[in-house]
């Protein structure tokens, strides 16, 4: 995959993900606003019903008190009689229809003791209504017959609506300036509010208060506070001009929480699905990056794999050239020494072939490494023999400073020897001049510390953080003077970790590197 195509895919996927998150956020915000509008509408309707209910309660109490005076046989103090006649000629049926509507208003004086007002009495009105419809035959009228109804439809009504209007008008005038706490109690208001709100699905705590011209009255809930919380209000105790100085205010401290809870399932599902998308997106991007990295190192891995044999092959060639020397071939001890080197380097080549397999098995925890009691100093000396000829051929040196008094560790001889060889080989490869290497050991508590110090090229801080990653190699532009596939130090770290040890690197660009390996001692 080309770099431009890769960048384009990442940009498109990122924009799509941002778009999905934006749409989800917009949808949730829009749903929250709809819920808030519906909440406000329901509260206002509930308050309107409560306002009507409060007035109805007062009116019923008023009627209950004056009703005994209206149903007695007491004569009215005054009577007002009004009659309305309507005549309609029905030519099709040869009839005349006469409608008569009689309205009787009787006024009574009622003691004001029941209403606690400063007056001896109040006037209340009792209304009754009589509607009569008479139908006369025109032929009977022409023959001089008396106006005798042929058909009479009588309707009587106590005019409940009209009477109610008059009662309420009188009642409103009476209690217009009456203290509000004597007209309604906080418990009544709370009960009415709770019932109306529950009927509309609003089952949350609320606080209420009745205000008179922006001044709080005694009719309020215990915990009502003047604070920056949205209050819903409605006028109550309207007068005959539909005006009132009283307002019933209701606040909901948990309003936002209630609104969010109404769409909580939507938010949870949205967050869940968005998280899955983000996780899948991140995984896809990670896999794309990894695949691109693998693609980039694939060619290097194939081309440089054989260069891992450079050190052992170079050692074998030097040993063979030395054996060919007439002076050395006569010396059986030296010949045996060089033959031993060839045999050991042949083993190393075989080990290098299986290096990739070992890394894979280590990562899958399938590599069974048997350990035994060994002297770390012996392993160091054995490892040095593998690279000694290469160092001498490049006019360099390896100096050993084995100062640790105790060096017994629990280790695998083959694998840990390879660890030391890999670190020495790394120091040799990354030294442009002659490789000058010093190996130190010392005891620190119950551990032994081995330090391999070179005077090579060194590495930057960024490279130090990733030097033990599999396949990682420092970028050097188009210069590939050091071959390898980035497995050596990754293998080193996995083996050291398996031995319950710790490895770190200290380096400065152009001033060499120091690899520190700490292992636990055994008694």
Secondary structure as GFF3:
##gff-version 3
##sequence-region A 1 523
A	DSSP	alpha_helix	3	70	.	.	.	ID=ss1
A	DSSP	beta_strand	78	90	.	.	.	ID=ss2
A	DSSP	beta_strand	95	111	.	.	.	ID=ss3
A	DSSP	three_ten_helix	112	115	.	.	.	ID=ss4
A	DSSP	beta_strand	121	137	.	.	.	ID=ss5
A	DSSP	alpha_helix	138	142	.	.	.	ID=ss6
A	DSSP	beta_strand	151	157	.	.	.	ID=ss7
A	DSSP	alpha_helix	160	174	.	.	.	ID=ss8
A	DSSP	three_ten_helix	180	182	.	.	.	ID=ss9
A	DSSP	alpha_helix	186	199	.	.	.	ID=ss10
A	DSSP	beta_strand	207	212	.	.	.	ID=ss11
A	DSSP	beta_strand	215	220	.	.	.	ID=ss12
A	DSSP	beta_strand	231	236	.	.	.	ID=ss13
A	DSSP	beta_strand	246	251	.	.	.	ID=ss14
A	DSSP	alpha_helix	255	262	.	.	.	ID=ss15
A	DSSP	alpha_helix	264	304	.	.	.	ID=ss16
A	DSSP	three_ten_helix	305	309	.	.	.	ID=ss17
A	DSSP	alpha_helix	310	324	.	.	.	ID=ss18
A	DSSP	alpha_helix	326	329	.	.	.	ID=ss19
A	DSSP	alpha_helix	332	353	.	.	.	ID=ss20
A	DSSP	alpha_helix	355	363	.	.	.	ID=ss21
A	DSSP	beta_strand	372	375	.	.	.	ID=ss22
A	DSSP	alpha_helix	376	393	.	.	.	ID=ss23
A	DSSP	beta_strand	397	402	.	.	.	ID=ss24
A	DSSP	beta_strand	408	411	.	.	.	ID=ss25
A	DSSP	alpha_helix	413	429	.	.	.	ID=ss26
A	DSSP	beta_strand	436	444	.	.	.	ID=ss27
A	DSSP	beta_strand	447	454	.	.	.	ID=ss28
A	DSSP	alpha_helix	461	466	.	.	.	ID=ss29
A	DSSP	alpha_helix	488	498	.	.	.	ID=ss30
A	DSSP	beta_strand	502	507	.	.	.	ID=ss31
A	DSSP	beta_strand	513	520	.	.	.	ID=ss32
###
